[in-house]
């Protein structure tokens, strides 16, 4: 099982790279935003473990499941297409995307472990 430092490092690189790819695809300059999103995701390395604490090796339940991954991915897609108008809405959108990406990054590493993720 990956430790918090491994989750944090993975979250930083995965989210920064994904943000840079999206920016480039949308023909926007790649810059500080990708680093900021990566840092925000790195600051939340163990978000799923706060919801379902790792008290024993078989702690993975619904919030560590493939069903939750699918639901979270759908919710993140809705946030991504949300046309934020005001400054606060743009900030909320960025924080939701960074938090969701950190959560998905954590689950991606957990999925690659020996215990993997349950279906539900």
DSSP file (Angstrom, degrees, kcal/mol; ACC not computed):
  #  RESIDUE AA STRUCTURE BP1 BP2  ACC     N-H-->O    O-->H-N    N-H-->O    O-->H-N    TCO  KAPPA ALPHA  PHI   PSI    X-CA   Y-CA   Z-CA
    1    1 A X              0   0    0      0, 0.0     2,-0.1     0, 0.0   109,-0.1   0.000 360.0 360.0 360.0 136.2    0.0    0.0    0.0
    2    2 A X        -     0   0    0    104,-0.1     2,-0.1     1,-0.1   111,-0.0  -0.418 360.0-131.1 -72.5 144.6    1.4    3.4   -0.9
    3    3 A X     >  -     0   0    0     -2,-0.1     4,-2.4     1,-0.1     5,-0.2  -0.368  31.1 -95.9 -88.3 174.0    2.2    5.9    1.9
    4    4 A X  H  > S+     0   0    0      1,-0.2     4,-2.7     2,-0.2     5,-0.2   0.864 124.1  54.6 -59.8 -38.0    1.1    9.5    2.0
    5    5 A X  H  > S+     0   0    0      2,-0.2     4,-2.4     1,-0.2    -1,-0.2   0.902 109.6  46.9 -64.7 -40.1    4.4   10.7    0.5
    6    6 A X  H  > S+     0   0    0      2,-0.2     4,-2.5     1,-0.2    -2,-0.2   0.915 113.1  48.8 -66.9 -42.2    4.0    8.4   -2.5
    7    7 A X  H  X S+     0   0    0     -4,-2.4     4,-2.8     2,-0.2    -2,-0.2   0.914 112.0  49.9 -61.2 -42.9    0.4    9.5   -2.9
    8    8 A X  H  X S+     0   0    0     -4,-2.7     4,-2.4     2,-0.2    -2,-0.2   0.922 112.2  46.0 -63.8 -46.0    1.4   13.1   -2.7
    9    9 A X  H  X S+     0   0    0     -4,-2.4     4,-2.2     2,-0.2     5,-0.2   0.930 114.7  47.5 -63.2 -46.2    4.2   12.8   -5.3
   10   10 A X  H  X S+     0   0    0     -4,-2.5     4,-2.9     1,-0.2     5,-0.3   0.931 111.5  51.0 -60.8 -46.2    2.0   10.8   -7.7
   11   11 A X  H  X S+     0   0    0     -4,-2.8     4,-2.5    -5,-0.2     5,-0.4   0.914 109.5  51.1 -58.7 -44.2   -0.9   13.4   -7.3
   12   12 A X  H  X S+     0   0    0     -4,-2.4     4,-2.4     1,-0.2     5,-0.3   0.966 116.3  37.9 -58.8 -54.6    1.5   16.3   -8.0
   13   13 A X  H  X S+     0   0    0     -4,-2.2     4,-2.2     1,-0.2     5,-0.2   0.906 118.6  48.1 -67.8 -41.4    2.9   14.9  -11.2
   14   14 A X  H  X S+     0   0    0     -4,-2.9     4,-2.4    -5,-0.2    -1,-0.2   0.933 117.0  40.8 -65.7 -45.6   -0.3   13.3  -12.5
   15   15 A X  H  X S+     0   0    0     -4,-2.5     4,-2.6    -5,-0.3     5,-0.2   0.896 115.2  50.3 -73.2 -39.8   -2.5   16.4  -11.9
   16   16 A X  H  X S+     0   0    0     -4,-2.4     4,-2.1    -5,-0.4    -1,-0.2   0.927 114.5  45.2 -62.7 -43.2    0.1   18.9  -13.2
   17   17 A X  H  X S+     0   0    0     -4,-2.2     4,-2.3    -5,-0.3    -2,-0.2   0.919 113.6  48.9 -66.5 -43.2    0.6   16.8  -16.3
   18   18 A X  H  X S+     0   0    0     -4,-2.4     4,-2.3    -5,-0.2    -2,-0.2   0.906 111.5  49.8 -63.9 -40.7   -3.1   16.4  -16.9
   19   19 A X  H  X S+     0   0    0     -4,-2.6     4,-2.6     1,-0.2    -1,-0.2   0.908 110.2  50.6 -63.7 -41.7   -3.7   20.1  -16.4
   20   20 A X  H  X S+     0   0    0     -4,-2.1     4,-2.4    -5,-0.2    -2,-0.2   0.895 109.9  50.5 -63.3 -40.0   -0.9   20.9  -18.9
   21   21 A X  H  X S+     0   0    0     -4,-2.3     4,-2.6     2,-0.2    -2,-0.2   0.925 111.5  47.5 -63.6 -44.4   -2.4   18.6  -21.5
   22   22 A X  H  X S+     0   0    0     -4,-2.3     4,-2.2     2,-0.2    -2,-0.2   0.923 112.1  50.1 -63.1 -44.2   -5.9   20.1  -21.1
   23   23 A X  H  <>S+     0   0    0     -4,-2.6     5,-3.2     1,-0.2    -1,-0.2   0.917 112.8  46.5 -61.1 -42.7   -4.4   23.6  -21.4
   24   24 A X  H ><5S+     0   0    0     -4,-2.4     3,-1.5     3,-0.2    -1,-0.2   0.907 110.8  52.1 -67.1 -40.8   -2.5   22.7  -24.5
   25   25 A X  H 3<5S+     0   0    0     -4,-2.6    -1,-0.2     1,-0.3    -2,-0.2   0.861 110.2  48.8 -62.5 -35.9   -5.6   21.0  -26.0
   26   26 A X  T 3<5S-     0   0    0     -4,-2.2    -1,-0.3    -5,-0.2    -2,-0.2   0.321 117.1-116.8 -86.2   8.6   -7.6   24.1  -25.4
   27   27 A X  T < 5 +     0   0    0     -3,-1.5     2,-0.3     1,-0.2    -3,-0.2   0.841  70.0 137.2  58.3  37.4   -4.9   26.2  -27.0
   28   28 A X      < -     0   0    0     -5,-3.2    -1,-0.2    -6,-0.2    -2,-0.1  -0.829  64.6 -92.1-106.4 151.7   -4.2   28.1  -23.7
   29   29 A X        -     0   0    0     -2,-0.3     2,-0.5    -3,-0.1    -5,-0.1  -0.393  35.9-129.3 -64.8 136.2   -0.6   28.8  -22.6
   30   30 A X        +     0   0    0     -2,-0.1     2,-0.2     3,-0.1    -1,-0.1  -0.756  58.6 111.1 -85.5 125.1    0.7   26.1  -20.2
   31   31 A X  S >> S-     0   0    0     -2,-0.5     4,-0.9     0, 0.0     3,-0.8  -0.494  73.4 -13.5-157.6-133.7    2.1   27.8  -17.2
   32   32 A X  H 3> S+     0   0    0      1,-0.2     4,-2.8     2,-0.2     5,-0.2   0.708 114.7  71.5 -65.5 -23.2    1.6   28.3  -13.5
   33   33 A X  H 3> S+     0   0    0      1,-0.2     4,-2.7     2,-0.2    -1,-0.2   0.915  97.2  49.7 -62.6 -41.7   -1.9   26.9  -13.4
   34   34 A X  H <> S+     0   0    0     -3,-0.8     4,-2.0     1,-0.2    -1,-0.2   0.898 113.4  46.5 -65.5 -38.1   -0.7   23.3  -14.0
   35   35 A X  H  X S+     0   0    0     -4,-0.9     4,-2.6     2,-0.2    -2,-0.2   0.909 112.4  50.5 -67.6 -40.9    1.8   23.7  -11.2
   36   36 A X  H  X S+     0   0    0     -4,-2.8     4,-2.4     2,-0.2    -2,-0.2   0.914 111.6  47.4 -63.3 -43.1   -0.8   25.2   -8.9
   37   37 A X  H  X S+     0   0    0     -4,-2.7     4,-2.3     2,-0.2    -1,-0.2   0.906 112.2  50.6 -65.5 -40.1   -3.3   22.4   -9.6
   38   38 A X  H  X S+     0   0    0     -4,-2.0     4,-2.2    -5,-0.2    -2,-0.2   0.912 111.5  47.6 -62.1 -43.1   -0.5   19.8   -9.0
   39   39 A X  H  X S+     0   0    0     -4,-2.6     4,-1.4     2,-0.2    -2,-0.2   0.892 110.5  52.1 -65.5 -39.6    0.4   21.4   -5.7
   40   40 A X  H  < S+     0   0    0     -4,-2.4     4,-0.4     1,-0.2    -2,-0.2   0.921 112.3  45.5 -62.6 -43.2   -3.2   21.6   -4.6
   41   41 A X  H >< S+     0   0    0     -4,-2.3     3,-1.1     1,-0.2    -1,-0.2   0.862 109.9  54.9 -68.1 -35.0   -3.6   17.9   -5.4
   42   42 A X  H >< S+     0   0    0     -4,-2.2     3,-0.6     1,-0.2    -1,-0.2   0.783  99.6  61.9 -68.0 -25.7   -0.4   17.0   -3.6
   43   43 A X  T 3< S+     0   0    0     -4,-1.4    -1,-0.2     1,-0.3    -2,-0.2   0.627 104.3  49.9 -74.5 -12.0   -1.7   18.8   -0.5
   44   44 A X  T X   +     0   0    0     -3,-1.1     3,-1.0    -4,-0.4    -1,-0.3  -0.423  66.6 145.0-120.2  55.9   -4.5   16.2   -0.3
   45   45 A X  T <  S+     0   0    0     -3,-0.6     3,-0.2     1,-0.2    -1,-0.1   0.791  75.5  32.8 -70.0 -26.9   -2.7   12.9   -0.6
   46   46 A X  T >> S+     0   0    0     -3,-0.2     4,-1.0     1,-0.1     3,-0.5  -0.055  71.3 132.6-121.9  32.6   -4.8   10.8    1.7
   47   47 A X  H X> S+     0   0    0     -3,-1.0     4,-1.1     1,-0.2     3,-1.0   0.894  76.0  49.8 -52.6 -47.1   -8.3   12.3    1.2
   48   48 A X  H 3> S+     0   0    0      1,-0.2     4,-2.8     2,-0.2    -1,-0.2   0.846 106.1  57.4 -63.2 -30.4  -10.0    8.9    0.8
   49   49 A X  H <4 S+     0   0    0     -3,-0.5    -1,-0.2     1,-0.2     5,-0.2   0.687 100.7  56.8 -75.9 -15.9   -8.3    7.6    3.9
   50   50 A X  H << S+     0   0    0     -4,-1.0     3,-0.4    -3,-1.0    -1,-0.2   0.832 112.5  41.8 -75.6 -33.5   -9.8   10.5    6.0
   51   51 A X  H  < S+     0   0    0     -4,-1.1     2,-0.4     1,-0.3    -2,-0.2   0.910 134.1  20.5 -78.4 -44.5  -13.3    9.3    4.8
   52   52 A X  S  < S-     0   0    0     -4,-2.8    -1,-0.3    -5,-0.1    -2,-0.1  -0.816  92.0-143.6-123.9  88.7  -12.5    5.6    5.3
   53   53 A X        -     0   0    0     -2,-0.4     2,-2.0    -3,-0.4     3,-0.3  -0.170  16.5-120.2 -57.7 143.1   -9.5    5.3    7.7
   54   54 A X        +     0   0    0     -5,-0.2    -1,-0.1     1,-0.2     3,-0.1  -0.505  56.9 146.7 -82.6  71.0   -7.0    2.6    7.0
   55   55 A X  S    S+     0   0    0     -2,-2.0     2,-0.3     1,-0.1    -1,-0.2   0.706  71.6   8.0 -81.4 -20.8   -7.5    0.9   10.3
   56   56 A X  S >  S-     0   0    0     -3,-0.3     3,-1.3     1,-0.0    -1,-0.1  -0.953  87.0 -96.5-152.0 165.7   -6.8   -2.6    8.9
   57   57 A X  T 3  S+     0   0    0     -2,-0.3     3,-0.3     1,-0.3    58,-0.0   0.748 121.2  51.9 -61.1 -24.1   -5.7   -4.0    5.5
   58   58 A X  T 3  S+     0   0    0      1,-0.2    -1,-0.3    -4,-0.0    -4,-0.0  -0.146  71.3 121.2-103.9  38.4   -9.2   -4.6    4.4
   59   59 A X    <   +     0   0    0     -3,-1.3     2,-0.5    -7,-0.1    -1,-0.2   0.601  37.8 113.2 -77.3 -10.6  -10.5   -1.1    5.1
   60   60 A X        +     0   0    0     -3,-0.3     2,-0.1    56,-0.1    -7,-0.0  -0.493  35.8 144.6 -74.8 115.4  -11.6   -0.4    1.5
   61   61 A X    >   -     0   0    0     -2,-0.5     3,-1.6     4,-0.1    57,-0.2  -0.136  67.1 -36.7-121.5-141.8  -15.3   -0.1    1.2
   62   62 A X  G >  S+     0   0    0      1,-0.3     3,-1.5     2,-0.2     6,-0.5   0.866 132.7  53.6 -58.8 -43.1  -17.6    2.1   -1.0
   63   63 A X  G 3  S+     0   0    0      1,-0.3    -1,-0.3     5,-0.1   -11,-0.1   0.478 112.9  46.2 -77.1   0.8  -15.4    5.2   -0.9
   64   64 A X  G <  S+     0   0    0     -3,-1.6    54,-0.7    -5,-0.1    -1,-0.3  -0.189  98.2 108.5-122.8  36.8  -12.5    3.1   -2.2
   65   65 A X  B <> S-a  118   0A   0     -3,-1.5     4,-1.8    52,-0.2    54,-0.2  -0.720  78.8-118.8-117.5 163.8  -14.5    1.3   -4.9
   66   66 A X  H  > S+     0   0    0     52,-2.6     4,-2.2    -2,-0.2    53,-0.2   0.825 115.2  58.8 -66.5 -31.9  -14.7    1.3   -8.7
   67   67 A X  H  > S+     0   0    0     52,-1.8     4,-2.1    51,-0.3    -1,-0.2   0.906 106.8  46.8 -63.8 -40.8  -18.3    2.4   -8.4
   68   68 A X  H  > S+     0   0    0     -6,-0.5     4,-2.9     2,-0.2     5,-0.2   0.879 108.3  56.1 -68.3 -36.8  -17.2    5.5   -6.5
   69   69 A X  H  X S+     0   0    0     -4,-1.8     4,-2.6     2,-0.2    -2,-0.2   0.931 108.7  47.5 -57.7 -46.1  -14.5    6.1   -9.1
   70   70 A X  H  X S+     0   0    0     -4,-2.2     4,-2.1     2,-0.2    -2,-0.2   0.919 113.7  46.8 -63.3 -44.1  -17.1    6.1  -11.8
   71   71 A X  H  X S+     0   0    0     -4,-2.1     4,-2.3     2,-0.2    -2,-0.2   0.902 113.9  47.5 -64.4 -41.6  -19.4    8.5   -9.9
   72   72 A X  H  X S+     0   0    0     -4,-2.9     4,-2.7     2,-0.2    -2,-0.2   0.890 109.9  52.8 -67.5 -39.6  -16.6   10.8   -9.0
   73   73 A X  H  X S+     0   0    0     -4,-2.6     4,-1.9    -5,-0.2    -2,-0.2   0.908 110.7  48.1 -62.2 -41.3  -15.3   10.9  -12.6
   74   74 A X  H  X S+     0   0    0     -4,-2.1     4,-1.9     2,-0.2    -2,-0.2   0.930 112.0  49.0 -63.4 -45.4  -18.9   11.8  -13.8
   75   75 A X  H  X S+     0   0    0     -4,-2.3     4,-2.1     1,-0.2    -2,-0.2   0.893 110.4  51.1 -62.5 -40.0  -19.1   14.6  -11.1
   76   76 A X  H  X S+     0   0    0     -4,-2.7     4,-2.6     1,-0.2    -1,-0.2   0.869 106.7  54.2 -66.6 -35.3  -15.7   15.9  -12.2
   77   77 A X  H  X S+     0   0    0     -4,-1.9     4,-1.9     2,-0.2    -1,-0.2   0.909 108.1  50.0 -63.0 -40.9  -16.8   16.0  -15.8
   78   78 A X  H  X S+     0   0    0     -4,-1.9     4,-0.6     1,-0.2    -2,-0.2   0.897 112.4  46.7 -64.4 -40.3  -19.8   18.1  -14.8
   79   79 A X  H >< S+     0   0    0     -4,-2.1     3,-0.6     1,-0.2    -2,-0.2   0.891 109.4  55.5 -67.2 -39.2  -17.6   20.5  -12.8
   80   80 A X  H 3< S+     0   0    0     -4,-2.6    -2,-0.2     1,-0.2    -1,-0.2   0.880 110.9  42.8 -62.2 -39.7  -15.1   20.6  -15.8
   81   81 A X  H 3< S+     0   0    0     -4,-1.9    -1,-0.2    -5,-0.1     2,-0.2   0.539  87.2 116.5 -85.8  -5.5  -17.9   21.7  -18.2
   82   82 A X    <<  -     0   0    0     -3,-0.6     2,-1.4    -4,-0.6    -3,-0.0  -0.465  65.5-138.0 -64.1 126.1  -19.3   24.2  -15.7
   83   83 A X        -     0   0    0     -2,-0.2     2,-0.2     2,-0.0    -1,-0.1  -0.694  20.5-156.8 -89.2  87.1  -19.0   27.7  -17.1
   84   84 A X        -     0   0    0     -2,-1.4     6,-0.0     1,-0.2     3,-0.0  -0.465  12.9-176.2 -67.7 130.9  -17.9   29.6  -13.9
   85   85 A X        +     0   0    0     -2,-0.2    -1,-0.2     0, 0.0     2,-0.1   0.898  56.5  49.0 -97.6 -51.4  -18.8   33.3  -14.3
   86   86 A X  S  > S-     0   0    0      1,-0.1     4,-2.0     4,-0.0     5,-0.2  -0.340  87.0-106.8 -90.1 171.4  -17.5   35.0  -11.2
   87   87 A X  H  > S+     0   0    0      1,-0.2     4,-2.1     2,-0.2     5,-0.1   0.889 120.1  50.7 -62.7 -41.3  -14.1   34.9   -9.5
   88   88 A X  H  > S+     0   0    0      1,-0.2     4,-2.6     2,-0.2    -1,-0.2   0.875 109.1  51.3 -66.8 -37.0  -15.4   32.8   -6.6
   89   89 A X  H  > S+     0   0    0      2,-0.2     4,-2.6     1,-0.2    -1,-0.2   0.894 109.4  50.2 -67.0 -38.7  -17.0   30.3   -9.0
   90   90 A X  H  X S+     0   0    0     -4,-2.0     4,-2.3     2,-0.2    -2,-0.2   0.901 112.0  48.0 -65.1 -39.8  -13.7   29.9  -10.8
   91   91 A X  H  X S+     0   0    0     -4,-2.1     4,-2.6     2,-0.2    -2,-0.2   0.927 112.3  48.5 -65.7 -44.6  -11.9   29.4   -7.5
   92   92 A X  H  X S+     0   0    0     -4,-2.6     4,-2.6     1,-0.2    -2,-0.2   0.908 111.2  51.1 -61.0 -42.0  -14.5   26.8   -6.4
   93   93 A X  H  X S+     0   0    0     -4,-2.6     4,-2.4     2,-0.2    -1,-0.2   0.928 111.2  47.5 -61.0 -46.2  -14.3   25.1   -9.8
   94   94 A X  H  X S+     0   0    0     -4,-2.3     4,-2.5     1,-0.2    -2,-0.2   0.909 113.2  48.0 -63.4 -42.4  -10.5   24.9   -9.5
   95   95 A X  H  X S+     0   0    0     -4,-2.6     4,-2.7     2,-0.2     5,-0.2   0.897 111.8  49.5 -66.5 -40.1  -10.6   23.5   -5.9
   96   96 A X  H  X S+     0   0    0     -4,-2.6     4,-2.5    -5,-0.2    -2,-0.2   0.906 112.9  47.3 -64.6 -41.3  -13.3   20.9   -6.8
   97   97 A X  H  X S+     0   0    0     -4,-2.4     4,-2.4    -5,-0.2    -2,-0.2   0.913 114.0  46.9 -66.8 -42.2  -11.2   19.7   -9.8
   98   98 A X  H  X S+     0   0    0     -4,-2.5     4,-2.3     2,-0.2    -2,-0.2   0.922 114.7  46.8 -65.8 -43.6   -8.0   19.6   -7.7
   99   99 A X  H  X S+     0   0    0     -4,-2.7     4,-2.2     2,-0.2    -2,-0.2   0.917 114.1  47.4 -64.2 -43.3   -9.7   17.8   -4.9
  100  100 A X  H  X S+     0   0    0     -4,-2.5     4,-2.7    -5,-0.2    -1,-0.2   0.895 112.3  49.7 -64.1 -39.9  -11.4   15.3   -7.2
  101  101 A X  H  X S+     0   0    0     -4,-2.4     4,-2.6     2,-0.2    -2,-0.2   0.888 109.9  50.9 -66.6 -38.7   -8.1   14.7   -9.1
  102  102 A X  H  X S+     0   0    0     -4,-2.3     4,-2.2     2,-0.2    -2,-0.2   0.914 111.6  48.1 -63.2 -42.1   -6.3   14.1   -5.8
  103  103 A X  H  X S+     0   0    0     -4,-2.2     4,-2.3     2,-0.2    -2,-0.2   0.937 113.8  46.1 -63.4 -47.6   -9.0   11.6   -4.8
  104  104 A X  H  X S+     0   0    0     -4,-2.7     4,-2.2     1,-0.2    -2,-0.2   0.877 111.0  53.4 -64.7 -36.8   -8.8    9.8   -8.1
  105  105 A X  H  X S+     0   0    0     -4,-2.6     4,-2.0     2,-0.2    -1,-0.2   0.912 108.6  49.7 -63.0 -42.2   -5.0    9.8   -8.0
  106  106 A X  H  X S+     0   0    0     -4,-2.2     4,-2.3     1,-0.2    -2,-0.2   0.939 112.5  46.9 -60.1 -47.4   -5.1    8.2   -4.6
  107  107 A X  H  X S+     0   0    0     -4,-2.3     4,-2.4     1,-0.2    -1,-0.2   0.831 106.9  58.4 -67.0 -31.1   -7.5    5.5   -5.8
  108  108 A X  H  X S+     0   0    0     -4,-2.2     4,-1.0     2,-0.2    -1,-0.2   0.930 109.1  44.3 -63.1 -44.6   -5.4    4.9   -8.9
  109  109 A X  H >< S+     0   0    0     -4,-2.0     3,-0.5     1,-0.2     4,-0.3   0.911 113.1  51.3 -66.0 -40.7   -2.4    4.0   -6.7
  110  110 A X  H >< S+     0   0    0     -4,-2.3     3,-1.3     1,-0.2     6,-0.5   0.871 104.7  57.6 -63.0 -35.6   -4.6    1.9   -4.5
  111  111 A X  H 3< S+     0   0    0     -4,-2.4     6,-0.2     1,-0.3    -1,-0.2   0.802 103.9  53.1 -64.6 -28.0   -6.0    0.0   -7.5
  112  112 A X  T << S+     0   0    0     -4,-1.0    -1,-0.3    -3,-0.5    -2,-0.2   0.489  93.7  93.8 -86.5  -2.5   -2.4   -0.9   -8.5
  113  113 A X  S <  S-     0   0    0     -3,-1.3     3,-0.3    -4,-0.3     4,-0.1  -0.290  94.5-100.0 -82.6 172.9   -1.7   -2.4   -5.0
  114  114 A X  S    S+     0   0    0      1,-0.2    -1,-0.1     2,-0.1    -4,-0.0   0.836 124.4  47.9 -63.0 -33.4   -2.2   -6.1   -4.1
  115  115 A X  S    S-     0   0    0      1,-0.1    -1,-0.2    -5,-0.1    -4,-0.1   0.742  89.8-178.8 -79.3 -24.2   -5.6   -5.4   -2.4
  116  116 A X        -     0   0    0     -6,-0.5     2,-0.4    -3,-0.3    -1,-0.1  -0.118  38.0 -56.8  56.3-154.0   -6.8   -3.3   -5.4
  117  117 A X        -     0   0    0     -6,-0.2   -52,-0.2    -4,-0.1     2,-0.1  -0.959  47.3-121.3-123.3 140.5  -10.3   -1.8   -5.3
  118  118 A X  B     -a   65   0A   0    -54,-0.7   -52,-2.6    -2,-0.4   -51,-0.3  -0.368  22.8-121.2 -72.2 160.4  -13.6   -3.5   -4.7
  119  119 A X              0   0    0    -54,-0.2   -52,-1.8   -53,-0.2   -51,-0.2   0.943 360.0 360.0 -65.6 -48.3  -16.4   -3.2   -7.3
  120  120 A X              0   0    0    -54,-0.2   -55,-0.1   -55,-0.1    -1,-0.1   0.316 360.0 360.0-127.9 360.0  -18.8   -1.6   -4.8
